[in-house]
Structures are given as C-alpha cells and as structure tokens.
Amino acid sequence: MLSFPHSYFRSSPFSGCTFDFAAWMPNTPATLRQPPPTVKGTASLKSILETFPEVNSTCALLSLLSIVSYEPGDLRPLGHYPEEHFTEEMPKNLISDFQKHLVVISGEIEERNKGLPIGYHYLDPSLVQNSVSI
C-alpha cells in the first residue's frame, strides 16, 4: 500500500485565509520598485511609496489571490473519498480511523471557538479541502 501524507500547510493557503491576509497590499506586495531598507529607522513615507509596486502589479496579484481563494461548490472535506479506491480491509480501516480522528479534531476546534469572539475555522478538517484544486 502506498500512502501520501496530506498536510494542512498545503491546503490552508487555499482555504480563504490567503486572500484575507494578502488583499491588503502592504502585507504581500507582488513586486518592489526599490530594495527594502537595510537599516532600521531609515524609511520615510516618500521611500515607502517609491518602493511599493505599481497599481497594475498589485491588481494582477489580487486577481490571482481571488482565483486561488475561491471556494469551489463541491467541497470534499479532508478525509472524505467519494470514489472507493481500496477493497482491502486494512486500508479501509486506516481511512476509517483517520476520519474518526478528524471528527475529534473538528469537535475540539468547535469547542474552542465557542469561547472566542470570532471563531478560527481555517484549519477545521470539516472545512479543509481534501486536495488543492484550482
């Protein structure tokens, strides 16, 4: 049996949090017209504005972020496999155990979010795509 591990690192950037963070251009400029300052405290408003990218570069980045952050209509949550690829009992049991573990993690996240003013849902297994698709 060959198994490929899945990581949240790979899926979470495509679950919406990328656009939330990067849509504010100073967080993730697509390009810089000048090198960033090398000495602390030497930046001025003029030097910052001369360093930020042109508007068209920023628009291109925002378009890309919008596409990769789009939630597809056919969400396949992590651990759910509509096609049955295995017929042997061992892989089926491993998948079942994995799904049970994901339910526990999801429950812990839901419980933690009850005490938060704004819940953090980005790494909830029930909301993370089973694989990256664009």
C-alpha positions as a Python dict, from the first residue, in 0.01 Angstrom:
ca = {
    (1, 'M'): (0, 0, 0),
    (2, 'L'): (127, 346, -88),
    (3, 'S'): (5, 639, 119),
    (4, 'F'): (65, 1007, 57),
    (5, 'P'): (51, 1223, 368),
    (6, 'H'): (-167, 1531, 349),
    (7, 'S'): (-65, 1848, 521),
    (8, 'Y'): (-266, 2148, 625),
    (9, 'F'): (25, 2359, 510),
    (10, 'R'): (-65, 2268, 154),
    (11, 'S'): (-442, 2323, 187),
    (12, 'S'): (-475, 2613, 426),
    (13, 'P'): (-334, 2875, 187),
    (14, 'F'): (-621, 2793, -46),
    (15, 'S'): (-896, 2799, 215),
    (16, 'G'): (-962, 3171, 210),
    (17, 'C'): (-708, 3294, 464),
    (18, 'T'): (-462, 3381, 188),
    (19, 'F'): (-694, 3640, 37),
    (20, 'D'): (-794, 3774, 380),
    (21, 'F'): (-430, 3848, 462),
    (22, 'A'): (-285, 3933, 122),
    (23, 'A'): (-566, 4151, -12),
    (24, 'W'): (-414, 4434, 193),
    (25, 'M'): (-128, 4505, -47),
    (26, 'P'): (138, 4616, 207),
    (27, 'N'): (121, 4266, 362),
    (28, 'T'): (228, 4092, 41),
    (29, 'P'): (349, 4324, -234),
    (30, 'A'): (383, 4141, -566),
    (31, 'T'): (695, 4335, -658),
    (32, 'L'): (905, 4614, -515),
    (33, 'R'): (1041, 4901, -720),
    (34, 'Q'): (1324, 4966, -473),
    (35, 'P'): (1508, 4733, -235),
    (36, 'P'): (1375, 4740, 120),
    (37, 'P'): (1575, 4946, 370),
    (38, 'T'): (1871, 4766, 524),
    (39, 'V'): (1897, 4989, 831),
    (40, 'K'): (1616, 5025, 1081),
    (41, 'G'): (1456, 5367, 1109),
    (42, 'T'): (1570, 5500, 770),
    (43, 'A'): (1238, 5457, 587),
    (44, 'S'): (1030, 5763, 515),
    (45, 'L'): (683, 5797, 365),
    (46, 'K'): (845, 5900, 36),
    (47, 'S'): (1077, 5598, 28),
    (48, 'I'): (791, 5361, 115),
    (49, 'L'): (569, 5499, -161),
    (50, 'E'): (858, 5475, -408),
    (51, 'T'): (913, 5112, -306),
    (52, 'F'): (555, 4984, -331),
    (53, 'P'): (461, 4822, -663),
    (54, 'E'): (276, 4983, -949),
    (55, 'V'): (-103, 4955, -943),
    (56, 'N'): (-112, 4704, -1232),
    (57, 'S'): (122, 4464, -1045),
    (58, 'T'): (-99, 4481, -738),
    (59, 'C'): (-413, 4422, -946),
    (60, 'A'): (-255, 4114, -1104),
    (61, 'L'): (-172, 3973, -759),
    (62, 'L'): (-523, 4043, -629),
    (63, 'S'): (-672, 3866, -933),
    (64, 'L'): (-456, 3561, -868),
    (65, 'L'): (-540, 3558, -496),
    (66, 'S'): (-909, 3585, -576),
    (67, 'I'): (-889, 3280, -802),
    (68, 'V'): (-690, 3057, -564),
    (69, 'S'): (-904, 3161, -266),
    (70, 'Y'): (-1231, 3078, -441),
    (71, 'E'): (-1431, 2814, -256),
    (72, 'P'): (-1545, 2551, -506),
    (73, 'G'): (-1908, 2444, -495),
    (74, 'D'): (-1822, 2077, -449),
    (75, 'L'): (-1637, 2082, -116),
    (76, 'R'): (-1471, 1749, -44),
    (77, 'P'): (-1360, 1774, 318),
    (78, 'L'): (-1033, 1627, 431),
    (79, 'G'): (-1061, 1251, 474),
    (80, 'H'): (-1372, 1205, 259),
    (81, 'Y'): (-1322, 999, -52),
    (82, 'P'): (-1627, 968, -281),
    (83, 'E'): (-1452, 710, -501),
    (84, 'E'): (-1364, 379, -339),
    (85, 'H'): (-1001, 314, -430),
    (86, 'F'): (-934, 32, -184),
    (87, 'T'): (-1108, -301, -141),
    (88, 'E'): (-876, -448, 124),
    (89, 'E'): (-977, -425, 488),
    (90, 'M'): (-653, -271, 617),
    (91, 'P'): (-667, 49, 405),
    (92, 'K'): (-1041, 80, 472),
    (93, 'N'): (-976, 55, 847),
    (94, 'L'): (-696, 313, 827),
    (95, 'I'): (-923, 554, 640),
    (96, 'S'): (-1199, 498, 895),
    (97, 'D'): (-958, 563, 1185),
    (98, 'F'): (-832, 877, 1009),
    (99, 'Q'): (-1189, 1003, 962),
    (100, 'K'): (-1269, 939, 1331),
    (101, 'H'): (-957, 1131, 1433),
    (102, 'L'): (-1061, 1423, 1210),
    (103, 'V'): (-1405, 1430, 1376),
    (104, 'V'): (-1234, 1459, 1716),
    (105, 'I'): (-1011, 1742, 1592),
    (106, 'S'): (-1309, 1921, 1438),
    (107, 'G'): (-1501, 1888, 1767),
    (108, 'E'): (-1208, 2033, 1962),
    (109, 'I'): (-1190, 2328, 1723),
    (110, 'E'): (-1566, 2389, 1751),
    (111, 'E'): (-1544, 2374, 2130),
    (112, 'R'): (-1251, 2618, 2138),
    (113, 'N'): (-1430, 2856, 1901),
    (114, 'K'): (-1731, 2879, 2134),
    (115, 'G'): (-1518, 3081, 2376),
    (116, 'L'): (-1378, 3315, 2111),
    (117, 'P'): (-1541, 3638, 1996),
    (118, 'I'): (-1452, 3544, 1637),
    (119, 'G'): (-1404, 3174, 1567),
    (120, 'Y'): (-1099, 3045, 1383),
    (121, 'H'): (-1218, 2798, 1119),
    (122, 'Y'): (-934, 2786, 866),
    (123, 'L'): (-784, 2457, 987),
    (124, 'D'): (-1109, 2282, 1080),
    (125, 'P'): (-1088, 1944, 899),
    (126, 'S'): (-1455, 1967, 800),
    (127, 'L'): (-1377, 2287, 607),
    (128, 'V'): (-1035, 2198, 461),
    (129, 'Q'): (-1036, 2063, 106),
    (130, 'N'): (-924, 1704, 62),
    (131, 'S'): (-680, 1829, -200),
    (132, 'V'): (-587, 2152, -370),
    (133, 'S'): (-783, 2226, -684),
    (134, 'I'): (-784, 2541, -891),
}
